[in-house]
Amino acid sequence: MSASSASFAPHPASNPDVSTPMGGITIQHELVIAANRLPVRRRDDDSWELSPGGLVTAMAAVMARQPGAWIGWSGESETSDSFAHGDMTLHPIGLSTSELRNYYEGFANATLWPLYHNGLLPTQFKRSWWHAYRTVNERFAQRAIETTAPGGTLWVHDYHLQLVPAMVRAVRPDVRIGFFLHTSFPPSQLIMRLPWRAEITKGLLAADVVGFQTRTDARNFLALAARIADVPEENVGDSTTIEYDGRSVTIATHPISIDVEIVEALATAALDTNAPREFRASVGDPRVVILGVDRLDYTKGIDARLKAFCELLKDGELDPGDVLFVQIATPSRDNVPGYEDTRFEIERLVGQINGDYSSLSRPVVHYLHTTLPFEALVPLYLAADVMAVTPYQDGMNLVAKEFVASRIDDSGVLLLSEFAGAADEFPDA
């Protein structure tokens, strides 16, 4: 997922930053999105603004064309009343402190996240985490059951809510259910380690359409379904339909993307104001600028690219007087095991490289642990000579696509890991 942010395109008569309480009224909608988080966050003045993040980026164009409802955690402990935000109706779900610890930090991000990223960190299994995961999925499912119109569409997103399709199907067989996984999906040999693999598999098979980023992800899921649910294993094209529990289930590959027109417009505006040139001047006009933009996550390979950069400096392949490495690391999941260690290692490497190779006039690595608005990222994309996207494993990676779309003169180099889903679409990177 991208470290950048995007905004829903509002209806001409609406203001996306104005939220209207709806009291206890439950309105049913033809399209309902269920995702771990709402697409908004609360400002200091108690109003709401759109959140940064890859899911909001990916869904922006869809929701601008088909307004509906969004169910998600509000960031607070109590479930509050629904409210309108622009053309969207938002249904907040509350999470208690223990649910946040066990469902989100525990099962979602200390069990499923490392498992779905090829076991980069040891996967932890705790029954209390699983119970919390199931309880929170039930809460989301109940809200979806209440808010989806007869014959309407429920679109469930990502690994946090994999039980929701089956829970909704059991009560509302009239609802069309889609599920999309934004991360990669591991080989069946890995996920067979999960004690609750059958519940996860059958939860997903309750959807009418199960979407993945790449054919490899879809193949991995079908292999698991064959082992768990006795579903025939098919050769996967972009779409494969199987029969399960008396229904047709489509397993599809739909790599998510970005709004190219918005990126190109921002790039044109940045060039018109000479922002990329001004940025390079502000950091000492290096001959080569290498850029990384990532969530601070152990799957993103920030440590590997810093070590590789250090090796090139050590071997004399790069001259520290000629090159600048700019790394933007967006804060992420500070309370989840492994993330604090990742931040410590990255910042240790930055300090080591700057201590060994910087001059008094400027560092050789310029590191920011912060969230930048998308409008500030595009000038950086244009200022860079090389964009380094080097995850150990990534479902897609929208930063790679944003960089390519921003280079309206076809300049620049994308250094892209073959383990990012985007590599399937960018074979020349």
C-alpha positions in Angstrom: 0.0 0.0 0.0 1.1 3.5 -0.8 2.4 6.0 1.7 0.6 8.7 -0.1 -2.8 10.1 0.4 -5.7 11.0 -1.9 -9.1 12.6 -1.6 -12.5 11.4 -2.7 -13.7 13.7 -5.5 -16.7 15.3 -4.1 -20.0 16.0 -5.8 -19.9 19.6 -7.1 -22.4 20.6 -4.5 -20.8 18.9 -1.5 -17.8 19.6 0.7 -15.9 16.4 1.7 -14.6 18.0 4.9 -18.1 18.7 6.2 -19.6 15.9 8.4 -23.3 15.7 9.2 -24.5 13.6 12.2 -27.4 11.2 11.4 -28.5 10.3 14.9 -29.7 6.7 15.4 -31.2 6.5 11.9 -30.2 3.4 9.9 -30.3 3.9 6.1 -29.7 1.0 3.8 -27.4 1.5 0.8 -26.9 -0.2 -2.6 -23.1 -0.2 -2.1 -21.5 -0.7 1.3 -17.7 -0.8 1.9 -16.3 -2.6 4.9 -12.7 -2.0 5.8 -10.7 -2.0 9.1 -10.6 1.9 9.2 -13.0 4.6 8.1 -11.6 6.8 5.3 -11.5 9.8 7.7 -9.7 10.7 10.9 -10.6 13.2 13.6 -8.8 16.6 13.6 -7.7 18.4 16.7 -10.7 20.6 16.4 -13.0 17.5 16.5 -13.9 17.7 12.8 -13.1 15.0 10.3 -10.7 14.9 7.4 -9.8 12.3 4.8 -7.1 9.8 5.9 -3.9 9.1 4.1 -3.3 5.5 3.0 -3.3 3.1 0.1 -6.9 1.9 0.5 -8.4 5.4 0.4 -6.1 6.1 -2.6 -7.3 3.0 -4.4 -11.0 3.5 -3.6 -11.2 7.3 -4.3 -12.2 7.0 -8.0 -14.7 4.3 -7.3 -16.5 6.1 -4.4 -16.6 9.4 -6.4 -18.6 7.7 -9.1 -20.8 5.5 -6.8 -21.5 7.1 -3.4 -22.5 4.7 -0.7 -21.6 3.7 2.8 -18.4 2.8 4.6 -18.1 0.7 7.7 -14.9 1.0 9.7 -13.1 1.6 13.0 -13.3 5.3 13.9 -10.1 5.2 15.9 -12.2 5.3 19.1 -13.3 2.8 21.7 -17.1 3.3 21.4 -19.3 2.7 18.4 -20.9 6.1 17.6 -23.8 7.2 15.4 -23.5 7.2 11.6 -22.7 10.5 9.9 -22.4 11.9 6.4 -19.0 13.0 5.0 -19.3 14.5 1.6 -21.3 12.0 -0.5 -20.4 9.1 1.8 -22.4 7.8 4.8 -19.9 6.5 7.4 -20.7 3.9 10.0 -18.2 3.9 12.9 -17.2 0.7 14.7 -15.7 1.0 18.1 -12.8 -1.1 19.4 -12.0 -1.5 23.1 -8.4 -1.3 24.3 -8.3 -5.1 24.6 -9.8 -5.6 21.1 -7.3 -3.2 19.6 -4.5 -5.1 21.3 -5.8 -8.6 20.4 -7.7 -8.2 17.1 -5.6 -5.5 15.4 -2.1 -5.5 16.9 -2.3 -9.2 17.7 -4.1 -11.5 15.2 -4.2 -9.1 12.2 -0.7 -7.7 12.4 1.3 -10.2 14.5 -0.3 -13.3 13.1 -1.7 -12.7 9.6 0.6 -9.8 8.4 3.9 -11.7 8.7 2.3 -14.9 7.5 0.9 -13.2 4.4 4.3 -11.7 3.7 6.1 -15.1 3.5 6.9 -15.3 7.2 9.4 -12.4 7.2 9.0 -12.4 11.0 8.0 -15.3 13.2 4.2 -15.7 13.2 2.6 -15.7 16.7 -0.5 -17.8 17.4 -2.8 -17.0 20.3 -6.3 -18.3 20.9 -7.2 -15.0 22.7 -6.2 -13.1 19.5 -8.3 -15.4 17.3 -11.4 -15.0 19.6 -11.0 -11.2 19.4 -10.6 -11.3 15.6 -13.8 -13.4 15.3 -15.7 -11.0 17.7 -14.7 -7.9 15.8 -15.6 -9.6 12.4 -19.0 -10.3 13.9 -19.5 -6.7 14.8 -18.6 -5.6 11.2 -20.8 -8.3 9.7 -23.8 -7.2 11.9 -23.4 -3.6 10.7 -23.2 -4.7 7.1 -26.3 -6.8 7.5 -28.2 -3.8 8.8 -27.0 -1.2 6.3 -26.9 -3.1 2.9 -30.1 -2.7 0.9 -32.0 -5.8 -0.4 -30.0 -7.1 -3.4 -27.3 -4.6 -2.7 -23.5 -5.0 -2.9 -21.1 -5.4 0.1 -17.4 -5.0 -0.7 -15.1 -6.2 2.1 -11.5 -5.2 2.1 -8.3 -6.8 3.3 -7.0 -9.4 5.8 -8.6 -7.8 8.9 -12.2 -8.9 7.9 -11.8 -12.3 6.2 -14.7 -13.9 8.2 -17.2 -11.2 7.3 -18.4 -12.7 4.0 -19.5 -16.0 5.5 -21.1 -14.2 8.5 -23.2 -12.0 6.2 -24.0 -14.8 3.7 -25.5 -16.8 6.5 -28.1 -14.1 7.3 -28.4 -12.1 4.0 -28.1 -14.5 1.0 -29.6 -11.7 -1.1 -26.5 -9.6 -0.8 -23.8 -9.7 -3.5 -20.5 -9.9 -1.7 -17.1 -9.0 -3.0 -13.8 -9.4 -1.1 -10.5 -7.9 -2.1 -7.1 -8.7 -0.5 -4.7 -5.7 -0.7 -1.7 -7.7 0.5 -0.1 -10.7 -1.1 -1.5 -14.2 -0.4 1.1 -16.8 0.7 1.7 -20.3 -0.6 -0.6 -22.8 0.9 2.3 -24.5 2.7 2.8 -21.3 4.8 -0.9 -20.7 5.6 -1.4 -24.3 6.6 0.5 -23.3 9.7 -2.5 -21.3 10.8 -4.7 -23.3 13.2 -7.8 -21.3 11.9 -7.0 -21.8 8.2 -10.3 -23.5 7.5 -12.4 -20.7 8.9 -10.4 -18.1 6.9 -10.7 -20.1 3.7 -14.4 -20.7 4.0 -15.0 -17.1 5.1 -13.5 -15.9 1.8 -15.3 -18.6 -0.3 -18.6 -17.2 0.9 -18.0 -14.1 -1.3 -19.3 -14.0 -4.9 -16.0 -12.6 -6.1 -12.6 -12.9 -4.3 -10.1 -10.5 -5.7 -6.3 -10.5 -5.5 -3.5 -8.3 -6.8 -1.7 -10.9 -8.9 -2.2 -14.3 -10.5 0.3 -15.8 -8.1 -1.9 -14.6 -5.1 -5.0 -16.1 -6.8 -3.2 -19.4 -7.5 -2.0 -19.6 -3.9 -5.6 -19.1 -2.7 -7.0 -21.8 -5.0 -4.3 -24.2 -3.9 -5.4 -23.6 -0.3 -9.1 -23.9 -1.2 -8.3 -27.3 -2.8 -6.7 -28.5 0.4 -9.2 -27.1 2.8 -12.6 -27.1 1.0 -12.1 -29.8 -1.7 -12.4 -27.2 -4.4 -10.9 -28.3 -7.8 -7.6 -26.5 -8.4 -7.8 -24.5 -11.6 -5.3 -22.8 -13.9 -5.7 -19.1 -13.0 -6.1 -16.5 -15.7 -7.4 -13.1 -14.8 -10.7 -14.7 -13.7 -11.6 -18.2 -12.7 -15.0 -19.4 -11.6 -15.4 -22.4 -9.3 -18.4 -24.1 -7.6 -18.5 -24.1 -3.8 -21.4 -24.8 -1.5 -23.9 -24.7 -4.4 -22.8 -21.3 -5.6 -20.4 -19.9 -8.2 -17.4 -18.1 -6.8 -15.2 -16.0 -9.1 -11.5 -15.9 -8.2 -10.2 -12.8 -10.0 -7.0 -10.8 -10.5 -7.6 -7.1 -10.2 -4.3 -5.2 -9.6 -5.2 -1.9 -7.9 -4.1 1.4 -9.4 -4.1 5.1 -9.0 -5.9 8.1 -10.6 -3.4 8.9 -13.3 -5.1 12.2 -14.3 -4.7 13.6 -10.7 -1.0 12.6 -10.6 -0.3 14.1 -14.0 -2.1 17.3 -13.0 -0.1 17.6 -9.8 3.1 16.9 -11.7 2.3 19.6 -14.3 1.6 22.1 -11.5 4.8 21.2 -9.7 6.9 21.7 -12.9 5.1 25.0 -13.5 6.2 26.3 -10.1 9.7 24.8 -10.5 9.3 22.9 -7.2 11.5 19.9 -8.2 14.4 22.2 -9.1 14.0 24.2 -5.9 14.1 21.0 -3.8 17.3 19.9 -5.5 18.9 23.3 -4.9 17.8 23.2 -1.2 19.7 19.9 -0.6 22.9 21.1 -2.3 22.3 20.2 -6.0 23.6 16.6 -5.9 24.3 15.1 -9.3 22.0 12.1 -8.5 19.0 11.9 -6.1 17.7 8.5 -5.0 14.3 8.5 -3.4 12.4 6.0 -1.2 8.9 6.6 0.1 7.4 3.9 2.3 5.4 3.1 5.4 7.9 2.2 8.1 7.3 -1.5 7.9 9.7 -4.4 8.0 8.2 -5.8 4.7 9.3 -2.7 2.7 13.0 -3.5 2.6 14.2 0.0 3.7 17.0 -1.6 5.6 18.1 -3.7 2.6 18.2 -0.7 0.3 20.2 1.3 2.9 22.7 -1.5 3.2 23.0 -1.8 -0.6 23.5 2.0 -0.8 26.3 1.7 1.9 28.0 -1.1 -0.1 28.0 1.1 -3.2 29.6 3.9 -1.3 32.1 1.6 0.3 33.1 0.0 -3.0 33.5 3.4 -4.7 30.7 2.8 -7.1 29.0 6.0 -5.8 30.7 9.2 -4.8 29.2 10.6 -1.6 29.8 14.1 -3.0 27.6 13.4 -6.0 24.7 11.4 -4.6 21.9 12.0 -2.1 19.6 9.3 -0.8 16.2 10.7 0.4 14.1 8.3 2.5 10.6 9.2 3.6 9.4 6.7 6.3 5.7 7.1 7.2 5.0 6.2 10.9 3.1 2.9 11.1 1.9 0.4 13.8 4.3 1.5 16.5 2.7 -0.9 19.0 2.9 -4.0 16.8 5.8 -6.4 17.5 8.7 -5.9 15.0 8.0 -2.3 14.1 9.9 -0.6 16.8 12.9 -2.9 16.0 12.6 -2.0 12.3 12.6 1.7 13.1 15.6 1.3 15.4 17.6 -0.6 12.7 16.7 1.9 9.9 17.7 4.9 12.0 20.9 3.1 13.1 21.8 2.5 9.4 21.1 6.2 8.5 23.3 7.4 11.4 26.1 5.0 10.4 26.1 5.9 6.7 25.9 9.6 7.4 28.7 9.3 10.0 31.0 7.5 7.6 30.3 9.3 4.3 28.6 12.7 4.9 30.4 16.1 4.6 30.0 19.1 6.8 28.0 20.8 4.1 25.3 18.1 3.8 24.4 14.5 4.7 24.5 11.7 2.2 21.2 10.3 3.5 18.3 12.7 4.2 15.8 10.8 6.4 12.3 11.9 7.5 10.1 9.9 9.8 6.9 11.7 8.9 3.7 11.7 6.9 3.7 14.0 3.9 0.6 15.0 1.9 0.4 13.6 -1.6 0.8 17.2 -3.0 4.2 17.3 -1.3 5.3 13.9 -2.6 4.8 14.5 -6.3 7.5 17.3 -6.5 9.9 14.8 -4.8 9.0 12.1 -7.4 9.9 14.7 -10.1 13.1 15.7 -8.3 14.5 12.2 -8.0 16.7 10.5 -10.6 16.0 7.0 -9.2 13.0 5.8 -7.3 13.8 2.8 -5.1 10.9 0.5 -4.4 12.5 -2.6 -2.8 10.0 -4.5 -0.6 10.8 -8.0 0.5 7.1 -8.7 -0.2 4.3 -6.4 -1.2 0.8 -6.9 -2.5 1.1 -4.1 -5.1 2.9 -0.9 -4.1 1.2 2.3 -5.4 4.3 4.4 -4.9 5.8 2.7 -8.0 2.8 3.6 -10.1 2.7 7.2 -8.7 6.3 7.7 -9.6 5.8 6.5 -13.2 2.6 8.5 -13.7 4.3 11.7 -12.4 7.2 11.5 -14.9 5.2 13.0 -17.7 8.4 13.4 -19.8 9.2 9.7 -19.4 12.4 10.5 -17.5 13.7 8.9 -14.3 14.5 5.3 -13.3 12.3 3.0 -11.3 14.3 0.4 -9.3 11.6 -2.2 -8.5 11.7 -5.4 -6.4 10.4 -8.4 -8.3 8.5 -9.2 -5.0 6.2 -6.2 -5.4 2.9 -6.9 -7.2 3.6 -3.9 -9.4 6.5 -5.8 -10.9 4.0 -7.9 -12.9 2.8 -4.7 -14.6 6.3 -3.0 -14.9 8.5 -5.7 -16.4 10.9 -3.1 -17.8 11.6 -1.6 -14.3 
